[in-house]
Amino acid sequence: MTTLGFALFAGTAPGLIPAAAREAEGLGYGSFWLNHPGATDGLVGLGLAARETRRIELGVGVIPLHTRGPQSIVEGVRVNGLPLPRLLLGIGSPNPGALARVRSGVAALRAELPVRLVVAALGPRMCRLAGEIADAVLFNWLTPEYARRSAELAREGATAAHREPPKLFAYVRVALGSQARDRLAKEAERYAAIPTYASHFARMGVPPLETAIAADTPSAIASALARWEGAVDAIVLRAVTGRETIDETLELLRAAKPA
């Protein structure tokens, strides 16, 4: 059965991260994630979430290795007191040199931290590499159908390396209401303008909005999520709200909560 996680923008309003993490754990979500955008350190936010929770897995999705090296990541994990058994440490890299950078980054982090390493994968070669070396894979901006194809590539990589298949996560952006839907559309436009993602959308043959869920009611979220059953091991709902308030975020958490 596909499980659910919940994700926020790491640069969101103060107080929202701990409140959302507490609520996600209480509602039975399996994981709580933050991204690592630009100068905003997702590991700092995860430290806040860690202090408010006891069981839920904590993921960062993902730290770009071309801007932050393995030793800095190790220091960030330690300084922020992140609980290693619960941590899902996500890394990724753009081209050029992405495959080599990720391979060496995973090796360096494994030598320092006993955590589960998650590799962000868009293209076929990164999907295979993630299956070969990572504990988990994080997909992003893709349809359930393409997720199934990407999952097979990751499993092929694991088989070739004589490893158990990695756990498969997929970020799925979810907006509830018209104001949130407008923000989702703007975010989709931004990603469509990034060359790596533009190539990704071209490979799938769909615009970015077709990979997301824009719902008017909580029941519409449940119907849309049903398409994902069995595509990956866990769906991570990347929250998109109208004004990034605590109330909106808690409403979305409750609307999409695990059955």
Secondary structure, DSSP 8 states (H G I E B T S, - for coil): --EEEEEE-TT--TTHHHHHHHHHHHHT-SEEEE---TT--HHHHHHHHHHH-SSSEEEEEEEETTTS-HHHHHHHHHHTT--GGGEEEEEE--SSSHHHHHHHHHHHHHHH--SEEEEE--SHHHHHHHHHH-SEEEEES--HHHHHHHHHHHHHHHHHTT----EEEEEEEEEESHHHHHHHHHHHHHHHTSHHHHHHHHHHTS-GGGGSEEESSHHHHHHHHHTTTTTSSEEEEEEE-SS--HHHHHHHHHHT---
